[in-house]
Amino acid sequence: MKNSLRKLRSAFLLLAALLLPVLHAAAQSVATDSPEMADTMRQDGKIYVVVAVITVVLAGLLAFLISLDRKVGRLERELKD
């Protein structure tokens, strides 16, 4: 139980580490001069859709890796027995 909690915590930290640069870049592009396309996307609200899609994809990859790790761990335990 403790080991899976530790893995889950590290997975969330990894997800946060992957998302922070994206959010930081989005925040910086608001403050600086950026290309017209980015301004247009921001004004139309589409930039948030892009960030949401990236977040969903990364969360899906993280969930897949966690489930894969659990399955491999279960198979390793079965091989030991």
The 8 nearest C-alpha neighbors of each residue, nearest first, counted from 0:
[[1, 3, 2, 4, 5, 6, 7, 69],
 [0, 2, 4, 3, 5, 6, 7, 8],
 [1, 3, 5, 4, 0, 6, 7, 8],
 [4, 2, 6, 0, 5, 1, 7, 8],
 [5, 3, 7, 1, 6, 2, 8, 0],
 [4, 6, 2, 8, 3, 7, 1, 9],
 [7, 5, 3, 9, 4, 8, 10, 2],
 [6, 8, 10, 4, 9, 5, 3, 11],
 [7, 9, 5, 11, 10, 6, 4, 12],
 [8, 10, 12, 6, 7, 11, 13, 5],
 [11, 9, 7, 13, 12, 8, 6, 14],
 [12, 10, 14, 8, 13, 9, 15, 7],
 [11, 13, 9, 15, 10, 14, 16, 8],
 [12, 14, 16, 10, 11, 15, 9, 17],
 [15, 13, 11, 17, 16, 12, 18, 10],
 [16, 14, 12, 18, 17, 13, 19, 11],
 [15, 17, 13, 14, 19, 18, 12, 20],
 [18, 16, 14, 15, 19, 13, 20, 21],
 [19, 17, 15, 21, 16, 20, 14, 22],
 [18, 20, 22, 21, 16, 17, 23, 15],
 [21, 19, 23, 22, 18, 24, 17, 16],
 [22, 20, 24, 18, 19, 23, 25, 17],
 [21, 23, 25, 19, 24, 20, 26, 18],
 [22, 24, 20, 26, 25, 21, 19, 27],
 [25, 23, 27, 21, 26, 22, 20, 28],
 [24, 26, 22, 28, 23, 27, 21, 29],
 [27, 25, 23, 29, 24, 28, 22, 30],
 [26, 28, 24, 30, 29, 25, 23, 31],
 [27, 29, 25, 31, 30, 26, 33, 24],
 [28, 30, 27, 26, 31, 25, 32, 33],
 [29, 31, 27, 28, 26, 32, 33, 25],
 [32, 30, 28, 29, 33, 27, 26, 34],
 [33, 31, 28, 34, 30, 29, 35, 38],
 [32, 34, 28, 31, 35, 37, 38, 29],
 [35, 33, 36, 37, 38, 32, 39, 28],
 [34, 36, 38, 37, 39, 33, 40, 32],
 [35, 37, 39, 38, 34, 40, 33, 41],
 [38, 36, 40, 39, 35, 34, 41, 33],
 [39, 37, 35, 41, 36, 40, 42, 34],
 [38, 40, 36, 42, 41, 37, 35, 43],
 [41, 39, 45, 37, 43, 46, 38, 42],
 [40, 42, 44, 38, 46, 39, 43, 37],
 [43, 41, 39, 44, 40, 38, 45, 46],
 [42, 44, 40, 41, 45, 39, 46, 38],
 [43, 45, 41, 42, 46, 47, 40, 48],
 [46, 44, 40, 48, 47, 43, 41, 49],
 [47, 45, 49, 41, 40, 48, 44, 50],
 [46, 48, 50, 45, 49, 44, 51, 41],
 [47, 49, 51, 45, 46, 50, 52, 44],
 [48, 50, 46, 52, 47, 51, 53, 45],
 [49, 51, 47, 53, 48, 52, 54, 46],
 [52, 50, 48, 54, 49, 53, 47, 55],
 [53, 51, 55, 49, 54, 50, 48, 56],
 [54, 52, 50, 56, 51, 55, 57, 49],
 [53, 55, 51, 57, 52, 56, 58, 50],
 [54, 56, 58, 52, 57, 53, 59, 51],
 [55, 57, 59, 53, 58, 54, 52, 60],
 [56, 58, 60, 54, 59, 55, 61, 53],
 [57, 59, 61, 55, 60, 56, 54, 62],
 [60, 58, 56, 62, 61, 57, 55, 63],
 [61, 59, 63, 57, 58, 62, 64, 56],
 [60, 62, 58, 64, 59, 63, 57, 65],
 [61, 63, 59, 65, 60, 64, 58, 66],
 [64, 62, 60, 66, 61, 65, 67, 59],
 [65, 63, 67, 61, 62, 66, 68, 60],
 [64, 66, 68, 62, 67, 63, 61, 69],
 [67, 65, 69, 63, 68, 64, 62, 70],
 [66, 68, 64, 70, 69, 65, 63, 71],
 [69, 67, 65, 71, 66, 70, 72, 64],
 [70, 68, 72, 66, 67, 71, 73, 65],
 [71, 69, 73, 67, 72, 68, 74, 66],
 [70, 72, 74, 68, 73, 69, 75, 67],
 [71, 73, 69, 75, 70, 74, 68, 76],
 [72, 74, 70, 76, 71, 75, 69, 77],
 [75, 73, 77, 71, 76, 72, 78, 70],
 [76, 74, 72, 78, 77, 73, 71, 79],
 [75, 77, 73, 79, 74, 78, 72, 80],
 [78, 76, 74, 80, 75, 79, 73, 72],
 [79, 77, 75, 76, 80, 74, 73, 72],
 [78, 80, 76, 77, 75, 74, 73, 72],
 [79, 77, 78, 76, 75, 74, 73, 72]]
